[in-house]
Amino acid sequence: MPRKPKKPCRYPGCPNLTESAYCEEHSYLYQTERAGASERGYNGRWRKARRRYLKEHPLCVRCRERGKLVKATVVDHIIPHRGNEELFWDESNWQALCKNCHDRKTMTEDRYQEYKY
């Protein structure tokens, strides 16, 4: 199987060539040490609560505000819990969203911790 040519490191100004996104010198800067889903609380208990919540709230909250009826598939934490178990299980902090609305919210509103706390 032919090998792919090496490409420049994505770190700004780095001239090193690499087979992955970042060279060995800069790879440590971009390693995420995020825990797995079950370690973050998304386990069987969560799946059961999520299923019940979506049964009670079948439509996306944000789409409904725009006059569209779209099936909700995600239970979103309005205020990101960031490991706070009390906030994680607080149902008043939950909202039903479709995947598109959830992804948009996560990338804009929830992305940067400093804007929320």
C-alpha positions, 0 to 999 in steps of 0.5 A: 500500500503506497504511503501518503506524502507528509504534509506541513504541521498545522501549528502556525509558522511550523515548517515540520512535515508530519503524517498527522495534523501536528508534528511531534513538537506541537502535538501535545498542544492539541491533545484532548484529554476528554473523558469518555461519555459514560465517565462524563455521566452519559450512562444507562441512567442518562439514556433512560432519563433522556428517552423519557424526557424526549417522549414528554417533549417530542419537538425541538424548542428552537425550531418551534420558536421559528414556527417549524415542527421538527422532531427533537433527538437531543436533550441539551443542557441549557447551561453546560454542566461541565461536570457539575452533577447537580446541574447535569441532573436538573431537569429545569436545565434541560431542553429538547433540540433537534441535532442541527439546533444542538450542534449550532448551540454547542459551537456558538453558545457553549463553546467557550467556557469563559463566556458562561462563567 
